[in-house]
Amino acid sequence: MGLFLTRVKQTQKENIQTEPNEDDYEDFFDLNFDNEIEIPPTEDTVSCDCQREHTEWDKLFIMLENSQMKENMLLHSLDEILKVELQRLRGEILQLVENFSSRCITSSEQATSRISSQLDQILERKNQEAEDRSVMLHELEQGKILQEILQLSRNMSNRLSRLEHAWRRKEELDIQQRGLPEKDYMTRGDSFVLNSLWQELQEAKAELKESHRKKTQNVLPIGCETALLFPMRSKKIFASVHPTTEMMLSSFTACMWVKVTEMLDKTIVFSYGTKRNPYEIQLYLSYDSAVLAVSSDLNKIVAPNVITSGQWTHFCGIWNSVNGNASLFVNGNLVKASSDIAEGHIIPNTGILQIGQEKNGCCVGGGFNESLAFSGKITGFNIWDRVLSEKEITQQSEEESCNIRGNVVGWGVTEILPHGGAQYVFTF
């Protein structure tokens, strides 16, 4: 294109530099300036213009037109080629995406299956390791207890040996110095031995009690393998209970093992309430007393001096709507009973059951009070929709008590979800 423009400029310069000749002037004077109509020449007298050679300008314009047409043709062809190529490329991309997506789905399914199988294997291995570790811990704990008992037996044997040695020496000294008859000496010697044995037995008893207290300090009640731990008093720490059946009750029995860290004026063990009445059922501690309230805090029974902090205590609260009878059992023994407690009242079904906090808000976890929160451990939490007999209640506080489950709430079966810092602990 640049070469073409250069050529055009050179042609223009040549035309400018060319001087006019005489023929040009003659042509100019031959022009007819009169207003006369000339008769066009006939075909015989005038030659055809088509036979005339093209000028440089004509050729130039022809070249321009040809180049423009070629350019348009090329652009049109290029557009057609691009459309075809783009359609082909689009089809290939769609095919590639479809193949890739199917491969990705297959790969992801295979990867998910492998990960799931690996997780199952890991969980199974971890469960087996946990079981083996629990067995080892249990055996180790038993071994430690046996070692302490053996050590206490050795200490008792050594004390008795020293006592016997001292008694024989005293016997020899008394015979030598006083010359007492053997019968009188034996009487005095027997009294001395009995007093010494009594003192030794009292010391051994104190040691055994202390050892038992230390060993049972971190051990759950017999037959219980898990417990809910409430590490501190907080309005965010509690456990929500989802009963197996409806809570519309005309009578109930609620039992649980409790090991409290500290008791205040009102420390909630568990509570059940609705939006209309947050105090349908409550079992709480008031310092060293246990309180069972039904329908309101006015309908309650109080059992004083029944709990000590840091020790496991078994509670059972019983209520019957027919005559309003209510009872509290501690460690299998009846400690308090009363009548006319919310007589004729029916526990509604639309409430929320919680452990370690009072139901005084709109929903689970709402409107809690830190001063009412429970701190310690709870296990073997069960609720029945009937009144248990004294024999059944006694079984609750004996061995394998955690294997006895209620029909409304059953420990180890019913869903109990810890919130905040509450958590399940395992002790064997």
RAGIGI-V432384 format. One record per run of one state. SS is the DSSP state (@ for helix, = for strand, . for the rest). FROM is the first residue (numbers start at 1). TO is the last residue. If there is no record, write none. Layout:
ss=SS from=FROM to=TO
ss=SS from=FROM to=TO
//
This chain:
ss=. from=1 to=1
ss=@ from=2 to=17
ss=. from=18 to=21
ss=@ from=22 to=29
ss=. from=30 to=48
ss=@ from=49 to=51
ss=. from=52 to=55
ss=@ from=56 to=178
ss=. from=179 to=181
ss=@ from=182 to=216
ss=. from=217 to=225
ss== from=226 to=230
ss=. from=231 to=237
ss== from=238 to=242
ss=. from=243 to=248
ss== from=249 to=249
ss=. from=250 to=250
ss== from=251 to=260
ss=. from=261 to=266
ss== from=267 to=273
ss=. from=274 to=280
ss== from=281 to=286
ss=. from=287 to=288
ss== from=289 to=294
ss=. from=295 to=299
ss== from=300 to=303
ss=. from=304 to=312
ss== from=313 to=320
ss=. from=321 to=325
ss== from=326 to=330
ss=. from=331 to=332
ss== from=333 to=338
ss=. from=339 to=346
ss== from=347 to=347
ss=. from=348 to=351
ss== from=352 to=355
ss=. from=356 to=369
ss=@ from=370 to=372
ss=. from=373 to=375
ss== from=376 to=384
ss=. from=385 to=389
ss=@ from=390 to=396
ss=. from=397 to=400
ss=@ from=401 to=403
ss=. from=404 to=408
ss== from=409 to=409
ss=. from=410 to=414
ss== from=415 to=419
ss=. from=420 to=422
ss== from=423 to=426
ss=. from=427 to=428
//
